Structures are given as structure tokens and as C-alpha cells.
Amino acid sequence: FYFRNKHRPFLLFVSLLHVHTPLITTEKFQGRSRHGLYGDNVEEMDWMVGKLLDVIDKEDLKNTTFVYFASDHGGFLEAHRGDSQLGGWNGIYKGGKGMGGWEGGIRVPGIFRWPGVLPAGTVIDEPTSLMDIYPTVVQLAGGAVPQDRVMDGHTLLPLLQGREQHSRHEFLFHYCGVFLHAVRWHQRDSGTIWKAHYATPVFQPEASGACWSRGICPCSGDGVAHHDPPLLFNLSQDPSEANPLSADTEPL
């Protein structure tokens, strides 16, 4: 692919089987990690990404190639084999894959690489979306997004290059299937990020943070709790979504 296209623009989309269950891992990487089969799968994914980047470097394309590494959802908490966690881990964030609204299912890696254009080691703490990939790629290719409709995504280049300080997303809506479960509001003047949950999965057991008995949390029906008024969180101060706010604790 690179050899055919290295002298002209190209788009390479690589959708890895890793680190998705059932965690297919080649013999070379089995037992490499201290973190079981999931860790082995991460190690193999890391090696595969490294091989791709090595070719870009070898072909002297690194300063002209924009690389974006991401995932489509957070860790799958219900995926277990005995005592072994197969679906990943979401750190301080509540919930996981398929839950429609909790941060553990929404927050994913967003790692960018473009030497000579993007400053190394920069961390941007702004809410963006995988919907932003399309308009970003269109801009990189010198095109224009359609003007006859509302586009849900925004180009990331001004934010990544430091020409803009804030995400262009004021609101992001989080669905579980076709059901709206949560919405976040990026309050521009203060920079605060608020999140309202209209529906949340019923965890089983209650304190587990997952839906063990169902295998994965449902989007509707008796497996979902509805909130009126919505559960409200200040993600800027409470990223773990541990302390829902009330009119008494948050007048705004």
C-alpha cells in the first residue's frame, strides 16, 4: 500500500481485532504480559501499531502523515473467564462498554502523531468525538464538508495546532442503541463540563459497576433506571461521576 501511494495522498484505515474479546493472540505474544491474556493482546497490538509507524518513518513520510489512534468504546467489564478480566479496565471512570452514558464506556484513547506539525507531548483536555475524524480528514485532503446539512463532527486541526483553545462541541449526546441516555454540556465561558443522565443501566449486583447477570447492560426495559430530574455531574471536578449534584449543592 505505502509503496504504491507514498508519492501521493493516501488514507489508510486499520481496524484491529485487538483488544476485543475473544482476545485472539498469536503464540509469539502469549504469556508476554504480567496482566494475563488481555495484557498479551495489548502487547501484540502495540507491536502491530509500531510496525506500521516504522514503515511510515522508513519511507520518510512521518512529517507528512497524520496518525490518529483511538478506540470505539471503553472496556467490556462483563467479559470474564474465571477470575480473569478479558474486556479491559476503565481506571477511575464508572461503567463500561454498551452502557450509553457513563464515562467508562465513552472515554477512549485519542493519540495523535504528526511530527513537525503537532508539538510532542501535548495533552489537550477538551471533549472531542470520533465524529470529528471525517471533517478532519476532509480538511487534510483539501476538501470541504457538505454545506447542505448540519455536520455533527468538527475538524480537530485548529485545536491540535493550538489555534483554538476549546473544542467546538458545546453539546455531545450519548445514546444506547436508539435511546438517549446522557448529554454533556461544555460550558464555554467557564470551561466546566456538565453531564446529565436521563437513563442509566441497573447494575447487578448494585455496587459492581457492571451487569454481571446479563452479560452486558441493556439499553431499555427493566434493566434501565430513568431519572427525572436527570442525574447531574460536574465532570471537571468529579470525572468518576461519584457525586450527583442537587439544587442544594449546585445552585446553577
C-alpha positions as CSV (number, residue, x, y, z in Angstrom):
1,F,0.0,0.0,0.0
2,Y,2.7,2.5,1.0
3,F,4.9,1.8,-1.9
4,R,2.0,2.4,-4.4
5,N,0.9,5.6,-2.7
6,K,3.9,7.2,-0.9
7,H,4.2,9.9,-3.6
8,R,0.6,11.0,-3.4
9,P,-2.1,11.4,-0.7
10,F,-3.4,8.3,0.9
11,L,-5.8,7.2,3.6
12,L,-5.1,4.0,5.5
13,F,-7.7,2.8,7.9
14,V,-6.6,-0.1,10.1
15,S,-9.3,-1.7,12.3
16,L,-7.6,-4.1,14.6
17,L,-9.2,-7.2,16.1
18,H,-7.2,-6.3,19.2
19,V,-8.1,-5.7,22.1
20,H,-11.5,-7.1,21.6
21,T,-12.8,-10.4,23.0
22,P,-12.1,-13.2,22.5
23,L,-8.6,-11.7,22.6
24,I,-7.0,-13.7,19.7
25,T,-3.3,-13.6,20.4
26,T,-0.6,-15.2,18.4
27,E,1.8,-17.7,20.1
28,K,4.7,-15.2,20.0
29,F,2.8,-12.9,22.4
30,Q,1.1,-15.4,24.7
31,G,2.4,-15.1,28.2
32,R,4.4,-11.9,27.5
33,S,2.4,-9.7,29.9
34,R,2.0,-9.7,33.6
35,H,-1.6,-8.9,33.0
36,G,-2.8,-12.2,31.6
37,L,-4.4,-12.7,28.2
38,Y,-5.7,-9.1,27.9
39,G,-2.2,-7.8,28.6
40,D,-0.8,-10.1,25.9
41,N,-3.3,-8.8,23.5
42,V,-2.3,-5.2,24.3
43,E,1.3,-6.1,23.8
44,E,0.6,-7.6,20.3
45,M,-1.5,-4.5,19.3
46,D,1.3,-2.3,20.4
47,W,3.8,-4.3,18.3
48,M,1.4,-4.1,15.2
49,V,1.0,-0.3,15.6
50,G,4.8,0.0,15.9
51,K,5.3,-1.9,12.7
52,L,3.0,0.5,10.8
53,L,4.7,3.6,12.2
54,D,8.2,2.1,11.4
55,V,7.2,1.8,7.7
56,I,6.0,5.4,7.7
57,D,9.3,6.5,9.2
58,K,11.4,4.3,6.9
59,E,9.6,5.8,3.8
60,D,10.3,9.3,5.1
61,L,6.6,10.0,5.4
62,K,6.4,10.8,9.1
63,N,6.4,14.6,8.8
64,T,3.6,14.5,6.2
65,T,1.4,11.8,7.7
66,F,-1.3,12.5,10.3
67,V,-1.9,9.5,12.5
68,Y,-4.9,9.2,14.9
69,F,-5.1,6.2,17.3
70,A,-8.4,5.6,19.0
71,S,-10.9,3.0,20.2
72,D,-14.7,2.7,19.6
73,H,-15.6,2.2,23.3
74,G,-14.3,1.6,26.8
75,G,-13.5,-1.6,28.5
76,F,-16.0,-4.5,28.4
77,L,-16.4,-5.1,32.1
78,E,-18.7,-8.1,31.9
79,A,-16.2,-10.1,29.8
80,H,-14.6,-12.6,32.2
81,R,-13.1,-16.1,32.2
82,G,-13.0,-17.4,35.7
83,D,-11.2,-14.7,37.7
84,S,-9.5,-13.3,34.6
85,Q,-10.8,-9.9,33.3
86,L,-10.9,-10.2,29.5
87,G,-12.5,-6.9,28.5
88,G,-10.2,-4.2,29.7
89,W,-10.2,-1.7,32.6
90,N,-11.5,1.8,32.7
91,G,-9.5,3.3,35.6
92,I,-11.3,5.9,37.6
93,Y,-14.2,6.1,35.2
94,K,-17.6,4.5,36.0
95,G,-19.2,1.9,33.8
96,G,-18.0,0.5,30.5
97,K,-18.9,-0.8,27.1
98,G,-22.6,-0.7,26.0
99,M,-23.8,1.5,28.8
100,G,-24.8,4.5,26.8
101,G,-23.7,7.2,29.1
102,W,-21.2,6.5,31.9
103,E,-17.6,7.8,31.2
104,G,-16.1,4.3,31.3
105,G,-17.9,3.4,28.1
106,I,-17.4,6.7,26.4
107,R,-13.8,7.9,27.1
108,V,-11.3,6.3,24.7
109,P,-7.7,6.9,23.8
110,G,-7.1,9.8,21.5
111,I,-3.4,9.8,20.5
112,F,-2.2,12.0,17.6
113,R,1.1,11.9,15.8
114,W,2.3,14.4,13.2
115,P,6.0,15.3,13.8
116,G,6.9,18.7,12.6
117,V,3.3,20.0,12.8
118,L,1.9,18.9,16.2
119,P,4.1,19.6,19.2
120,A,5.2,16.5,21.0
121,G,4.0,15.7,24.5
122,T,1.0,18.0,24.4
123,V,-2.1,17.0,26.4
124,I,-5.4,18.6,25.4
125,D,-8.1,18.3,28.0
126,E,-11.1,19.1,25.8
127,P,-14.1,17.0,24.8
128,T,-13.9,15.8,21.2
129,S,-15.6,12.9,19.3
130,L,-14.9,10.2,16.8
131,M,-17.4,12.1,14.6
132,D,-14.6,14.6,14.2
133,I,-12.4,12.2,12.1
134,Y,-14.4,12.8,9.0
135,P,-14.2,16.6,8.8
136,T,-10.6,16.5,9.9
137,V,-9.6,14.1,7.1
138,V,-11.6,16.2,4.6
139,Q,-9.7,19.3,5.6
140,L,-6.4,17.5,5.4
141,A,-7.3,16.4,1.9
142,G,-8.0,20.0,0.8
143,G,-11.8,19.4,0.5
144,A,-14.9,20.9,2.1
145,V,-17.6,19.1,4.1
146,P,-21.1,19.3,2.6
147,Q,-22.8,22.7,3.3
148,D,-26.4,21.5,2.7
149,R,-26.7,19.7,6.1
150,V,-25.6,20.0,9.7
151,M,-22.4,18.1,10.4
152,D,-22.1,16.5,13.8
153,G,-18.3,16.5,13.7
154,H,-15.8,19.3,13.6
155,T,-12.2,19.5,12.3
156,L,-9.7,18.9,15.0
157,L,-6.8,20.7,13.4
158,P,-7.3,24.2,15.0
159,L,-7.5,22.6,18.4
160,L,-4.5,20.3,17.8
161,Q,-2.3,23.1,16.4
162,G,-3.2,25.5,19.2
163,R,-5.0,28.0,17.0
164,E,-8.1,27.3,19.1
165,Q,-8.2,26.6,22.9
166,H,-11.6,25.0,23.2
167,S,-13.4,22.2,21.5
168,R,-16.1,23.3,19.0
169,H,-18.5,20.8,20.7
170,E,-20.8,22.6,23.1
171,F,-23.1,19.5,23.5
172,L,-22.4,15.8,23.0
173,F,-25.3,13.4,23.1
174,H,-24.7,9.8,24.3
175,Y,-27.1,7.1,23.0
176,C,-27.5,3.4,24.0
177,G,-28.9,2.0,20.8
178,V,-31.6,4.4,19.8
179,F,-32.2,5.7,23.3
180,L,-30.7,8.9,24.6
181,H,-29.1,8.2,27.9
182,A,-26.9,11.2,28.6
183,V,-25.8,14.6,27.3
184,R,-22.7,16.7,28.2
185,W,-22.6,20.4,28.1
186,H,-19.2,22.1,27.6
187,Q,-19.9,25.5,29.3
188,R,-17.8,27.8,27.1
189,D,-17.3,30.8,29.5
190,S,-16.2,28.7,32.5
191,G,-14.7,25.7,30.7
192,T,-16.8,23.4,33.0
193,I,-18.1,20.2,31.6
194,W,-21.5,19.1,32.9
195,K,-23.2,15.8,32.3
196,A,-26.9,14.9,32.7
197,H,-28.0,11.3,32.7
198,Y,-31.6,10.6,31.8
199,A,-31.3,6.9,32.0
200,T,-28.7,4.6,33.5
201,P,-28.3,0.8,33.5
202,V,-29.2,-1.1,36.6
203,F,-26.0,-2.6,37.9
204,Q,-26.2,-6.2,39.1
205,P,-25.0,-6.6,41.8
206,E,-25.8,-2.9,42.7
207,A,-22.3,-1.9,43.7
208,S,-20.5,-3.8,40.9
209,G,-20.5,-1.1,38.3
210,A,-21.5,-3.7,35.7
211,C,-24.3,-6.0,34.6
212,W,-22.8,-9.4,35.5
213,S,-26.0,-11.5,35.3
214,R,-27.0,-10.1,31.9
215,G,-23.6,-10.3,30.2
216,I,-23.8,-6.7,29.0
217,C,-26.1,-3.9,30.1
218,P,-29.4,-3.3,28.2
219,C,-30.4,0.0,26.7
220,S,-34.1,-0.1,27.7
221,G,-36.7,-2.0,29.6
222,D,-36.4,-3.2,33.2
223,G,-32.6,-3.1,33.1
224,V,-32.6,0.7,32.9
225,A,-33.4,3.3,35.6
226,H,-34.9,6.6,34.4
227,H,-34.1,9.9,36.2
228,D,-36.4,12.9,36.4
229,P,-34.8,15.2,37.2
230,P,-31.7,13.9,35.5
231,L,-28.6,12.8,37.4
232,L,-26.3,15.8,37.1
233,F,-22.5,15.7,37.4
234,N,-19.7,18.2,37.1
235,L,-17.1,16.2,35.2
236,S,-14.5,18.9,35.6
237,Q,-14.4,18.2,39.4
238,D,-15.9,14.7,39.5
239,P,-14.7,12.7,36.5
240,S,-15.6,9.5,38.3
241,E,-19.3,10.5,38.4
242,A,-19.5,9.6,42.1
243,N,-21.4,12.6,43.4
244,P,-24.6,13.6,41.7
245,L,-25.5,17.3,42.2
246,S,-28.7,18.8,43.5
247,A,-30.2,22.2,43.7
248,D,-28.8,22.5,47.2
249,T,-25.2,21.5,46.3
250,E,-25.2,23.3,42.9
251,P,-27.4,26.4,42.6
252,L,-26.5,26.9,38.9
